[in-house]
C-alpha cells in the first residue's frame, strides 16, 4: 500500500505518527509523512519519508497557549491558524496524495486530510493519541476540568469537534473553491479511527464503533532508545532522580514553577528539562539539580523515581509505561484530562494548579505521589502497558481494514 500520513503539532504530537509510519514501512508499505517542519527530526532519524507543512509551530503553539484553556479561547487561536495555513496545507496534501491507497490524518490537520480523501475518493482513517470519538464514558478532553454531569459526556465530544470544524470550514472551503471543488458542509462522521493511546490506561469505551480502535502507545523502537554517556554516569552515581519538564509549554513564571518544585522536593536529585520555556534569566540551579538535555523519554523515565510534567498524551504514556508515579501541572487542551485520569487510576498525585502553587500544597501532592501504594499501582500499570505493542496492533488493524 501507498499511504499518506498527515498531522500538524509539536514534537510530542508528531512523534507518535512517525512511529506509526516506521511500523508501516517495516511491514512493507510506502509512506509519506507531512508534518510541521521543526517536529520532523525523529522522522529524519528513523528514515521515514517526510516533508514539512507550511507554518511555524513555535508561533502557532505560543498563540494557542496564550488564548487560555477554555474551548472558546482555544477556538480563537485555531481560527487564526486555519486562516493562515489551510490553503497551503490543502495544496501540499493534495499533491502528496496522488497515487495513494489511503489517507491517515490527525491533529490540527485532520480536516485537511478529510478534504483530500473526499477529493480523491480515498479511504480516510483518523489517527491520534487523544480520544475524540463521542462516548458516554467521559466528557470531551477539550472541556476544562469538571465536575460535569454525565449527560453532557457524549454531546460534549460533538460540540468540541464542531467548534474546531467551524474554524477550519471557511478557509478550507475557500481553498477548495479555488481548486474547483464544492464546499464541505460538515465533517465526515463515518471514518475509521486508529488511536495511539493505551487501553490499560484508558479502557476503550463500550459504546465506540467497531472501527475505532485504541491500539496502545506508538512509541520509539527499543533500538533507538539511548542516553548520553555522561547522563548515564550521573544516573548511576546517585539515587533515582525526580524529572521535571513541561515540553512545549511556555509563558509561565519559570522562577516560581521550577524554583517552587525544587524547593518542595528538598534535597532529592532532580533532572530539570527546561523545554521551550527555557531557564529563568540569570537563575542558577542548586548543586543537586542537573539540566537535562533533550533525550528520549522512553529511555530516561525508567531511571526516575518521580515524573513531574504537563500531561501531554505522549509524556503521560511514556511515564505510565515506565511504571513511575507522576505529578501533573496541566495547562491546555487534553492535559487536564490526562492529569485527572492518572489521579483517578491512583498512579499520580492530585493535578497541580498555578492558582494554588504554594509549598504546603506541593508537598502534599508529592507525598501522595511517592506513597508506597501509589508506587505499587504505577508499577502495575507499567507492567500492563509493557504487554501492549501499539504500532504492531495499528499496522495489523489498518491492513485488515483496507483489505476489505
LUMLOZA-83069 format. One record per residue (C-alpha): residue in one letter; x, y, z. Coordinates in nm, 2 decimals, m for minus. Example, Ala and Ser with C-alpha at 12.3 -4.5 7.8 and 13.67 -1.06 7.14 Angstrom:
<fikols>
<fikol code="A" x="1.23" y="m0.45" z="0.78"/>
<fikol code="S" x="1.37" y="m0.11" z="0.71"/>
</fikols>
This chain:
<fikols>
<fikol code="X" x="0.00" y="0.00" z="0.00"/>
<fikol code="X" x="0.10" y="0.36" z="m0.05"/>
<fikol code="X" x="m0.01" y="0.58" z="0.24"/>
<fikol code="X" x="m0.02" y="0.95" z="0.32"/>
<fikol code="X" x="0.01" y="1.04" z="0.69"/>
<fikol code="X" x="m0.09" y="1.40" z="0.77"/>
<fikol code="X" x="m0.05" y="1.58" z="1.10"/>
<fikol code="X" x="0.04" y="1.91" z="1.25"/>
<fikol code="X" x="0.16" y="1.98" z="1.60"/>
<fikol code="X" x="0.47" y="1.98" z="1.83"/>
<fikol code="X" x="0.73" y="1.71" z="1.86"/>
<fikol code="X" x="0.50" y="1.53" z="2.11"/>
<fikol code="X" x="0.22" y="1.53" z="1.86"/>
<fikol code="X" x="0.42" y="1.43" z="1.55"/>
<fikol code="X" x="0.65" y="1.16" z="1.71"/>
<fikol code="X" x="0.37" y="0.90" z="1.75"/>
<fikol code="X" x="0.28" y="0.95" z="1.39"/>
<fikol code="X" x="0.64" y="0.89" z="1.30"/>
<fikol code="X" x="0.64" y="0.57" z="1.50"/>
<fikol code="X" x="0.33" y="0.45" z="1.31"/>
<fikol code="X" x="0.49" y="0.54" z="0.98"/>
<fikol code="X" x="0.80" y="0.35" z="1.07"/>
<fikol code="X" x="0.60" y="0.04" z="1.16"/>
<fikol code="X" x="0.41" y="0.06" z="0.83"/>
<fikol code="X" x="0.73" y="0.09" z="0.63"/>
<fikol code="X" x="0.88" y="m0.21" z="0.82"/>
<fikol code="X" x="0.56" y="m0.40" z="0.72"/>
<fikol code="X" x="0.64" y="m0.33" z="0.35"/>
<fikol code="X" x="0.42" y="m0.03" z="0.28"/>
<fikol code="X" x="0.52" y="0.30" z="0.12"/>
<fikol code="X" x="0.46" y="0.60" z="0.35"/>
<fikol code="X" x="0.49" y="0.98" z="0.32"/>
<fikol code="X" x="0.45" y="1.19" z="0.63"/>
<fikol code="X" x="0.36" y="1.55" z="0.62"/>
<fikol code="X" x="0.41" y="1.74" z="0.94"/>
<fikol code="X" x="0.54" y="2.06" z="1.10"/>
<fikol code="X" x="0.90" y="2.12" z="0.99"/>
<fikol code="X" x="1.06" y="2.15" z="1.34"/>
<fikol code="X" x="0.89" y="1.84" z="1.47"/>
<fikol code="X" x="1.02" y="1.61" z="1.20"/>
<fikol code="X" x="1.37" y="1.53" z="1.35"/>
<fikol code="X" x="1.25" y="1.19" z="1.46"/>
<fikol code="X" x="1.13" y="1.12" z="1.11"/>
<fikol code="X" x="1.47" y="1.20" z="0.96"/>
<fikol code="X" x="1.64" y="0.99" z="1.23"/>
<fikol code="X" x="1.42" y="0.69" z="1.16"/>
<fikol code="X" x="1.44" y="0.73" z="0.78"/>
<fikol code="X" x="1.07" y="0.80" z="0.74"/>
<fikol code="X" x="1.00" y="0.98" z="0.41"/>
<fikol code="X" x="0.86" y="1.32" z="0.51"/>
<fikol code="X" x="0.80" y="1.68" z="0.40"/>
<fikol code="X" x="0.73" y="1.99" z="0.61"/>
<fikol code="X" x="0.39" y="2.16" z="0.61"/>
<fikol code="X" x="0.37" y="2.54" z="0.60"/>
<fikol code="X" x="0.37" y="2.71" z="0.93"/>
<fikol code="X" x="0.58" y="2.77" z="1.24"/>
<fikol code="X" x="0.48" y="2.55" z="1.53"/>
<fikol code="X" x="0.66" y="2.78" z="1.78"/>
<fikol code="X" x="0.45" y="3.08" z="1.69"/>
<fikol code="X" x="0.13" y="2.87" z="1.65"/>
<fikol code="X" x="0.16" y="2.70" z="1.99"/>
<fikol code="X" x="0.25" y="3.02" z="2.16"/>
<fikol code="X" x="m0.06" y="3.18" z="2.02"/>
<fikol code="X" x="m0.28" y="2.89" z="2.12"/>
<fikol code="X" x="m0.15" y="2.87" z="2.48"/>
<fikol code="X" x="m0.18" y="3.24" z="2.52"/>
<fikol code="X" x="m0.56" y="3.22" z="2.45"/>
<fikol code="X" x="m0.62" y="3.02" z="2.77"/>
<fikol code="X" x="m0.76" y="2.67" z="2.84"/>
<fikol code="X" x="m1.13" y="2.72" z="2.76"/>
<fikol code="X" x="m1.28" y="2.58" z="2.44"/>
<fikol code="X" x="m1.39" y="2.93" z="2.33"/>
<fikol code="X" x="m1.04" y="3.07" z="2.39"/>
<fikol code="X" x="m0.87" y="2.79" z="2.20"/>
<fikol code="X" x="m1.11" y="2.84" z="1.91"/>
<fikol code="X" x="m0.98" y="3.19" z="1.86"/>
<fikol code="X" x="m0.63" y="3.05" z="1.82"/>
<fikol code="X" x="m0.75" y="2.77" z="1.59"/>
<fikol code="X" x="m0.93" y="3.02" z="1.37"/>
<fikol code="X" x="m0.62" y="3.22" z="1.32"/>
<fikol code="X" x="m0.42" y="2.91" z="1.24"/>
<fikol code="X" x="m0.68" y="2.79" z="0.99"/>
<fikol code="X" x="m0.68" y="3.13" z="0.82"/>
<fikol code="X" x="m0.30" y="3.12" z="0.78"/>
<fikol code="X" x="m0.25" y="2.76" z="0.68"/>
<fikol code="X" x="m0.55" y="2.59" z="0.53"/>
<fikol code="X" x="m0.48" y="2.68" z="0.17"/>
<fikol code="X" x="m0.11" y="2.58" z="0.18"/>
<fikol code="X" x="m0.19" y="2.26" z="0.37"/>
<fikol code="X" x="m0.46" y="2.15" z="0.12"/>
<fikol code="X" x="m0.23" y="2.21" z="m0.18"/>
<fikol code="X" x="0.06" y="2.02" z="m0.02"/>
<fikol code="X" x="m0.16" y="1.73" z="0.09"/>
<fikol code="X" x="m0.34" y="1.71" z="m0.25"/>
<fikol code="X" x="m0.01" y="1.67" z="m0.43"/>
<fikol code="X" x="0.12" y="1.42" z="m0.18"/>
<fikol code="X" x="m0.19" y="1.20" z="m0.20"/>
<fikol code="X" x="m0.16" y="1.13" z="m0.58"/>
<fikol code="X" x="m0.14" y="0.75" z="m0.62"/>
<fikol code="X" x="m0.21" y="0.67" z="m0.26"/>
<fikol code="X" x="m0.42" y="0.39" z="m0.13"/>
<fikol code="X" x="m0.55" y="0.58" z="0.18"/>
<fikol code="X" x="m0.51" y="0.90" z="0.38"/>
<fikol code="X" x="m0.43" y="0.88" z="0.75"/>
<fikol code="X" x="m0.49" y="1.22" z="0.91"/>
<fikol code="X" x="m0.49" y="1.36" z="1.26"/>
<fikol code="X" x="m0.40" y="1.65" z="1.49"/>
<fikol code="X" x="m0.47" y="2.01" z="1.37"/>
<fikol code="X" x="m0.45" y="1.89" z="1.00"/>
<fikol code="X" x="m0.73" y="1.63" z="1.04"/>
<fikol code="X" x="m0.99" y="1.83" z="0.84"/>
<fikol code="X" x="m0.73" y="1.89" z="0.56"/>
<fikol code="X" x="m0.69" y="1.51" z="0.53"/>
<fikol code="X" x="m1.07" y="1.47" z="0.53"/>
<fikol code="X" x="m1.10" y="1.71" z="0.23"/>
<fikol code="X" x="m0.82" y="1.54" z="0.04"/>
<fikol code="X" x="m0.96" y="1.19" z="0.09"/>
<fikol code="X" x="m1.30" y="1.31" z="m0.03"/>
<fikol code="X" x="m1.15" y="1.48" z="m0.33"/>
<fikol code="X" x="m0.95" y="1.18" z="m0.44"/>
<fikol code="X" x="m1.21" y="0.92" z="m0.34"/>
<fikol code="X" x="m0.96" y="0.76" z="m0.09"/>
<fikol code="X" x="m1.04" y="0.58" z="0.24"/>
<fikol code="X" x="m0.98" y="0.81" z="0.53"/>
<fikol code="X" x="m0.85" y="0.68" z="0.86"/>
<fikol code="X" x="m0.83" y="0.92" z="1.16"/>
<fikol code="X" x="m0.52" y="0.90" z="1.38"/>
<fikol code="X" x="m0.44" y="1.04" z="1.71"/>
<fikol code="X" x="m0.33" y="0.99" z="2.07"/>
<fikol code="X" x="m0.63" y="1.17" z="2.23"/>
<fikol code="X" x="m0.98" y="1.03" z="2.22"/>
<fikol code="X" x="m1.22" y="1.24" z="2.02"/>
<fikol code="X" x="m1.48" y="0.97" z="1.94"/>
<fikol code="X" x="m1.81" y="1.05" z="2.11"/>
<fikol code="X" x="m1.88" y="0.84" z="2.42"/>
<fikol code="X" x="m2.09" y="0.84" z="2.73"/>
<fikol code="X" x="m1.80" y="0.72" z="2.93"/>
<fikol code="X" x="m1.62" y="1.06" z="2.98"/>
<fikol code="X" x="m1.65" y="1.42" z="2.85"/>
<fikol code="X" x="m1.45" y="1.57" z="2.57"/>
<fikol code="X" x="m1.09" y="1.60" z="2.65"/>
<fikol code="X" x="m1.12" y="1.96" z="2.53"/>
<fikol code="X" x="m1.36" y="2.06" z="2.81"/>
<fikol code="X" x="m1.20" y="2.23" z="3.11"/>
<fikol code="X" x="m1.19" y="2.02" z="3.43"/>
<fikol code="X" x="m1.53" y="1.94" z="3.57"/>
<fikol code="X" x="m1.71" y="1.81" z="3.76"/>
<fikol code="X" x="m1.96" y="1.77" z="3.47"/>
<fikol code="X" x="m2.29" y="1.59" z="3.47"/>
<fikol code="X" x="m2.28" y="1.26" z="3.30"/>
<fikol code="X" x="m2.55" y="1.35" z="3.04"/>
<fikol code="X" x="m2.30" y="1.60" z="2.89"/>
<fikol code="X" x="m2.04" y="1.34" z="2.80"/>
<fikol code="X" x="m2.15" y="1.23" z="2.46"/>
<fikol code="X" x="m2.27" y="1.56" z="2.32"/>
<fikol code="X" x="m1.96" y="1.74" z="2.45"/>
<fikol code="X" x="m1.74" y="1.54" z="2.20"/>
<fikol code="X" x="m1.96" y="1.65" z="1.91"/>
<fikol code="X" x="m1.97" y="2.01" z="2.04"/>
<fikol code="X" x="m1.59" y="2.02" z="2.06"/>
<fikol code="X" x="m1.54" y="1.87" z="1.71"/>
<fikol code="X" x="m1.80" y="2.12" z="1.56"/>
<fikol code="X" x="m1.63" y="2.41" z="1.73"/>
<fikol code="X" x="m1.30" y="2.31" z="1.57"/>
<fikol code="X" x="m1.47" y="2.25" z="1.23"/>
<fikol code="X" x="m1.62" y="2.59" z="1.24"/>
<fikol code="X" x="m1.27" y="2.75" z="1.25"/>
<fikol code="X" x="m1.15" y="2.54" z="0.95"/>
<fikol code="X" x="m1.46" y="2.53" z="0.74"/>
<fikol code="X" x="m1.44" y="2.88" z="0.59"/>
<fikol code="X" x="m1.07" y="2.88" z="0.50"/>
<fikol code="X" x="m1.08" y="2.52" z="0.39"/>
<fikol code="X" x="m1.38" y="2.57" z="0.16"/>
<fikol code="X" x="m1.23" y="2.89" z="0.02"/>
<fikol code="X" x="m0.92" y="2.68" z="m0.08"/>
<fikol code="X" x="m1.15" y="2.41" z="m0.23"/>
<fikol code="X" x="m1.33" y="2.66" z="m0.44"/>
<fikol code="X" x="m1.00" y="2.77" z="m0.59"/>
<fikol code="X" x="m0.94" y="2.41" z="m0.68"/>
<fikol code="X" x="m1.29" y="2.39" z="m0.84"/>
<fikol code="X" x="m1.43" y="2.17" z="m0.57"/>
<fikol code="X" x="m1.77" y="2.21" z="m0.40"/>
<fikol code="X" x="m1.77" y="2.32" z="m0.03"/>
<fikol code="X" x="m1.78" y="2.06" z="0.25"/>
<fikol code="X" x="m2.09" y="2.13" z="0.46"/>
<fikol code="X" x="m2.00" y="1.91" z="0.76"/>
<fikol code="X" x="m1.71" y="1.69" z="0.87"/>
<fikol code="X" x="m1.73" y="1.32" z="0.79"/>
<fikol code="X" x="m1.87" y="1.11" z="1.08"/>
<fikol code="X" x="m1.81" y="0.76" z="0.95"/>
<fikol code="X" x="m1.43" y="0.74" z="0.91"/>
<fikol code="X" x="m1.24" y="0.47" z="1.09"/>
<fikol code="X" x="m1.00" y="0.58" z="1.36"/>
<fikol code="X" x="m0.67" y="0.44" z="1.50"/>
<fikol code="X" x="m0.57" y="0.56" z="1.84"/>
<fikol code="X" x="m0.22" y="0.55" z="1.98"/>
<fikol code="X" x="m0.32" y="0.56" z="2.35"/>
<fikol code="X" x="m0.32" y="0.27" z="2.59"/>
<fikol code="X" x="m0.63" y="0.07" z="2.67"/>
<fikol code="X" x="m0.46" y="m0.02" z="3.00"/>
<fikol code="X" x="m0.45" y="0.35" z="3.10"/>
<fikol code="X" x="m0.79" y="0.44" z="2.94"/>
<fikol code="X" x="m1.01" y="0.14" z="2.85"/>
<fikol code="X" x="m1.18" y="0.15" z="2.51"/>
<fikol code="X" x="m1.54" y="0.28" z="2.57"/>
<fikol code="X" x="m1.80" y="0.01" z="2.51"/>
<fikol code="X" x="m2.01" y="0.25" z="2.30"/>
<fikol code="X" x="m1.74" y="0.32" z="2.04"/>
<fikol code="X" x="m1.79" y="0.19" z="1.69"/>
<fikol code="X" x="m1.60" y="m0.13" z="1.60"/>
<fikol code="X" x="m1.37" y="0.06" z="1.36"/>
<fikol code="X" x="m1.24" y="0.30" z="1.63"/>
<fikol code="X" x="m0.95" y="0.12" z="1.79"/>
<fikol code="X" x="m0.73" y="0.20" z="2.09"/>
<fikol code="X" x="m0.40" y="0.02" z="1.99"/>
<fikol code="X" x="m0.16" y="0.11" z="2.27"/>
<fikol code="X" x="0.12" y="0.37" z="2.27"/>
<fikol code="X" x="0.30" y="0.44" z="1.94"/>
<fikol code="X" x="0.65" y="0.46" z="2.09"/>
<fikol code="X" x="1.01" y="0.48" z="1.99"/>
<fikol code="X" x="1.16" y="0.14" z="1.89"/>
<fikol code="X" x="1.38" y="m0.02" z="2.16"/>
<fikol code="X" x="1.69" y="0.00" z="1.93"/>
<fikol code="X" x="1.65" y="0.38" z="1.91"/>
<fikol code="X" x="1.63" y="0.44" z="2.28"/>
<fikol code="X" x="1.96" y="0.56" z="2.43"/>
<fikol code="X" x="2.10" y="0.82" z="2.67"/>
<fikol code="X" x="2.42" y="1.02" z="2.65"/>
<fikol code="X" x="2.71" y="0.86" z="2.83"/>
<fikol code="X" x="2.76" y="1.14" z="3.08"/>
<fikol code="X" x="2.39" y="1.13" z="3.18"/>
<fikol code="X" x="2.41" y="0.75" z="3.23"/>
<fikol code="X" x="2.71" y="0.81" z="3.46"/>
<fikol code="X" x="2.52" y="1.08" z="3.65"/>
<fikol code="X" x="2.23" y="0.85" z="3.70"/>
<fikol code="X" x="2.45" y="0.56" z="3.82"/>
<fikol code="X" x="2.61" y="0.78" z="4.09"/>
<fikol code="X" x="2.30" y="0.88" z="4.29"/>
<fikol code="X" x="1.95" y="0.77" z="4.39"/>
<fikol code="X" x="1.68" y="0.77" z="4.12"/>
<fikol code="X" x="1.61" y="1.14" z="4.05"/>
<fikol code="X" x="1.29" y="1.34" z="4.01"/>
<fikol code="X" x="1.23" y="1.45" z="3.65"/>
<fikol code="X" x="1.07" y="1.80" z="3.59"/>
<fikol code="X" x="0.98" y="1.90" z="3.24"/>
<fikol code="X" x="0.69" y="2.07" z="3.06"/>
<fikol code="X" x="0.77" y="2.02" z="2.70"/>
<fikol code="X" x="0.64" y="2.29" z="2.47"/>
<fikol code="X" x="0.46" y="2.49" z="2.74"/>
<fikol code="X" x="0.57" y="2.84" z="2.79"/>
<fikol code="X" x="0.46" y="3.18" z="2.92"/>
<fikol code="X" x="0.46" y="3.08" z="3.29"/>
<fikol code="X" x="0.67" y="3.22" z="3.57"/>
<fikol code="X" x="0.97" y="2.99" z="3.54"/>
<fikol code="X" x="1.13" y="3.11" z="3.86"/>
<fikol code="X" x="0.81" y="3.04" z="4.06"/>
<fikol code="X" x="0.74" y="2.70" z="3.90"/>
<fikol code="X" x="1.09" y="2.55" z="3.87"/>
<fikol code="X" x="1.21" y="2.70" z="4.19"/>
<fikol code="X" x="0.89" y="2.61" z="4.38"/>
<fikol code="X" x="0.90" y="2.25" z="4.28"/>
<fikol code="X" x="1.27" y="2.21" z="4.35"/>
<fikol code="X" x="1.22" y="2.37" z="4.70"/>
<fikol code="X" x="0.93" y="2.14" z="4.78"/>
<fikol code="X" x="1.12" y="1.83" z="4.68"/>
<fikol code="X" x="1.40" y="1.90" z="4.92"/>
<fikol code="X" x="1.75" y="1.75" z="4.86"/>
<fikol code="X" x="1.64" y="1.48" z="4.62"/>
<fikol code="X" x="1.84" y="1.48" z="4.29"/>
<fikol code="X" x="1.65" y="1.65" z="4.01"/>
<fikol code="X" x="1.67" y="1.64" z="3.64"/>
<fikol code="X" x="1.52" y="1.96" z="3.50"/>
<fikol code="X" x="1.43" y="1.98" z="3.13"/>
<fikol code="X" x="1.35" y="2.35" z="3.06"/>
<fikol code="X" x="1.18" y="2.27" z="2.73"/>
<fikol code="X" x="1.05" y="2.55" z="2.52"/>
<fikol code="X" x="1.02" y="2.78" z="2.82"/>
<fikol code="X" x="1.39" y="2.79" z="2.89"/>
<fikol code="X" x="1.56" y="2.87" z="3.22"/>
<fikol code="X" x="1.49" y="3.20" z="3.41"/>
<fikol code="X" x="1.74" y="3.47" z="3.31"/>
<fikol code="X" x="2.04" y="3.46" z="3.55"/>
<fikol code="X" x="1.90" y="3.17" z="3.75"/>
<fikol code="X" x="2.15" y="2.91" z="3.88"/>
<fikol code="X" x="2.00" y="2.58" z="3.98"/>
<fikol code="X" x="2.12" y="2.42" z="4.31"/>
<fikol code="X" x="2.40" y="2.17" z="4.30"/>
<fikol code="X" x="2.16" y="1.87" z="4.33"/>
<fikol code="X" x="1.98" y="1.98" z="4.01"/>
<fikol code="X" x="2.11" y="1.88" z="3.67"/>
<fikol code="X" x="1.98" y="2.04" z="3.35"/>
<fikol code="X" x="1.86" y="1.76" z="3.13"/>
<fikol code="X" x="1.93" y="1.77" z="2.75"/>
<fikol code="X" x="1.66" y="1.66" z="2.51"/>
<fikol code="X" x="1.65" y="1.28" z="2.53"/>
<fikol code="X" x="1.40" y="1.01" z="2.46"/>
<fikol code="X" x="1.15" y="0.98" z="2.74"/>
<fikol code="X" x="1.13" y="0.61" z="2.68"/>
<fikol code="X" x="1.50" y="0.57" z="2.77"/>
<fikol code="X" x="1.51" y="0.82" z="3.06"/>
<fikol code="X" x="1.19" y="0.77" z="3.26"/>
<fikol code="X" x="1.25" y="0.41" z="3.39"/>
<fikol code="X" x="1.56" y="0.55" z="3.57"/>
<fikol code="X" x="1.35" y="0.81" z="3.76"/>
<fikol code="X" x="1.16" y="0.80" z="4.10"/>
<fikol code="X" x="0.90" y="1.06" z="4.02"/>
<fikol code="X" x="0.80" y="1.24" z="3.70"/>
<fikol code="X" x="0.66" y="1.59" z="3.71"/>
<fikol code="X" x="0.52" y="1.71" z="3.37"/>
<fikol code="X" x="0.25" y="1.89" z="3.18"/>
<fikol code="X" x="0.02" y="1.60" z="3.10"/>
<fikol code="X" x="0.06" y="1.58" z="2.72"/>
<fikol code="X" x="m0.05" y="1.24" z="2.59"/>
<fikol code="X" x="0.29" y="1.13" z="2.48"/>
<fikol code="X" x="0.46" y="1.22" z="2.80"/>
<fikol code="X" x="0.18" y="1.07" z="3.00"/>
<fikol code="X" x="0.21" y="0.74" z="2.82"/>
<fikol code="X" x="0.59" y="0.72" z="2.84"/>
<fikol code="X" x="0.57" y="0.80" z="3.21"/>
<fikol code="X" x="0.30" y="0.54" z="3.27"/>
<fikol code="X" x="0.47" y="0.27" z="3.07"/>
<fikol code="X" x="0.79" y="0.33" z="3.27"/>
<fikol code="X" x="0.59" y="0.23" z="3.59"/>
<fikol code="X" x="0.69" y="0.55" z="3.77"/>
<fikol code="X" x="0.45" y="0.77" z="3.98"/>
<fikol code="X" x="0.37" y="1.12" z="3.84"/>
<fikol code="X" x="0.26" y="1.47" z="3.92"/>
<fikol code="X" x="0.10" y="1.68" z="3.65"/>
<fikol code="X" x="0.07" y="2.05" z="3.61"/>
<fikol code="X" x="m0.17" y="2.08" z="3.31"/>
<fikol code="X" x="m0.20" y="2.39" z="3.10"/>
<fikol code="X" x="m0.43" y="2.34" z="2.80"/>
<fikol code="X" x="m0.62" y="2.11" z="2.56"/>
<fikol code="X" x="m0.62" y="1.74" z="2.67"/>
<fikol code="X" x="m0.36" y="1.79" z="2.95"/>
<fikol code="X" x="m0.62" y="1.83" z="3.24"/>
<fikol code="X" x="m0.80" y="1.52" z="3.11"/>
<fikol code="X" x="m0.48" y="1.30" z="3.14"/>
<fikol code="X" x="m0.39" y="1.46" z="3.47"/>
<fikol code="X" x="m0.73" y="1.37" z="3.62"/>
<fikol code="X" x="m0.71" y="1.02" z="3.46"/>
<fikol code="X" x="m0.38" y="0.95" z="3.62"/>
<fikol code="X" x="m0.51" y="1.07" z="3.96"/>
<fikol code="X" x="m0.82" y="0.85" z="3.93"/>
<fikol code="X" x="m0.60" y="0.55" z="3.85"/>
<fikol code="X" x="m0.41" y="0.62" z="4.17"/>
<fikol code="X" x="m0.07" y="0.65" z="3.99"/>
<fikol code="X" x="m0.03" y="1.02" z="4.04"/>
<fikol code="X" x="m0.09" y="1.29" z="4.29"/>
<fikol code="X" x="m0.37" y="1.54" z="4.25"/>
<fikol code="X" x="m0.34" y="1.77" z="3.95"/>
<fikol code="X" x="m0.14" y="2.08" z="4.03"/>
<fikol code="X" x="m0.25" y="2.43" z="3.95"/>
<fikol code="X" x="m0.07" y="2.76" z="3.92"/>
<fikol code="X" x="m0.36" y="2.92" z="4.13"/>
<fikol code="X" x="m0.26" y="2.71" z="4.43"/>
<fikol code="X" x="0.11" y="2.67" z="4.38"/>
<fikol code="X" x="0.24" y="2.70" z="4.74"/>
<fikol code="X" x="0.49" y="2.49" z="4.93"/>
<fikol code="X" x="0.24" y="2.30" z="5.15"/>
<fikol code="X" x="0.02" y="2.21" z="4.85"/>
<fikol code="X" x="0.32" y="2.09" z="4.65"/>
<fikol code="X" x="0.45" y="1.89" z="4.94"/>
<fikol code="X" x="0.11" y="1.72" z="5.00"/>
<fikol code="X" x="0.09" y="1.63" z="4.63"/>
<fikol code="X" x="0.45" y="1.50" z="4.63"/>
<fikol code="X" x="0.37" y="1.29" z="4.94"/>
<fikol code="X" x="0.07" y="1.13" z="4.77"/>
<fikol code="X" x="0.27" y="1.06" z="4.45"/>
<fikol code="X" x="0.56" y="0.90" z="4.64"/>
<fikol code="X" x="0.34" y="0.69" z="4.88"/>
<fikol code="X" x="0.42" y="0.32" z="4.86"/>
<fikol code="X" x="0.06" y="0.24" z="4.74"/>
<fikol code="X" x="0.09" y="0.49" z="4.46"/>
<fikol code="X" x="0.43" y="0.35" z="4.36"/>
<fikol code="X" x="0.29" y="0.00" z="4.35"/>
<fikol code="X" x="m0.01" y="0.10" z="4.13"/>
<fikol code="X" x="0.23" y="0.28" z="3.89"/>
<fikol code="X" x="0.44" y="m0.03" z="3.86"/>
<fikol code="X" x="0.14" y="m0.24" z="3.79"/>
<fikol code="X" x="0.02" y="0.00" z="3.52"/>
<fikol code="X" x="0.36" y="0.00" z="3.36"/>
<fikol code="X" x="0.36" y="m0.38" z="3.35"/>
<fikol code="X" x="0.02" y="m0.39" z="3.18"/>
<fikol code="X" x="0.13" y="m0.13" z="2.92"/>
<fikol code="X" x="0.45" y="m0.32" z="2.86"/>
<fikol code="X" x="0.24" y="m0.60" z="2.72"/>
<fikol code="X" x="0.10" y="m0.38" z="2.45"/>
<fikol code="X" x="0.26" y="m0.33" z="2.11"/>
<fikol code="X" x="0.06" y="m0.03" z="1.98"/>
<fikol code="X" x="0.24" y="0.01" z="1.65"/>
<fikol code="X" x="0.21" y="m0.36" z="1.55"/>
<fikol code="X" x="m0.16" y="m0.35" z="1.65"/>
<fikol code="X" x="m0.22" y="m0.04" z="1.45"/>
<fikol code="X" x="m0.05" y="m0.18" z="1.14"/>
<fikol code="X" x="m0.23" y="m0.51" z="1.15"/>
<fikol code="X" x="m0.57" y="m0.34" z="1.21"/>
<fikol code="X" x="m0.51" y="m0.10" z="0.92"/>
<fikol code="X" x="m0.41" y="m0.38" z="0.68"/>
<fikol code="X" x="m0.72" y="m0.57" z="0.78"/>
<fikol code="X" x="m0.95" y="m0.27" z="0.73"/>
<fikol code="X" x="m0.80" y="m0.17" z="0.39"/>
<fikol code="X" x="m0.80" y="m0.53" z="0.26"/>
<fikol code="X" x="m1.18" y="m0.52" z="0.29"/>
</fikols>
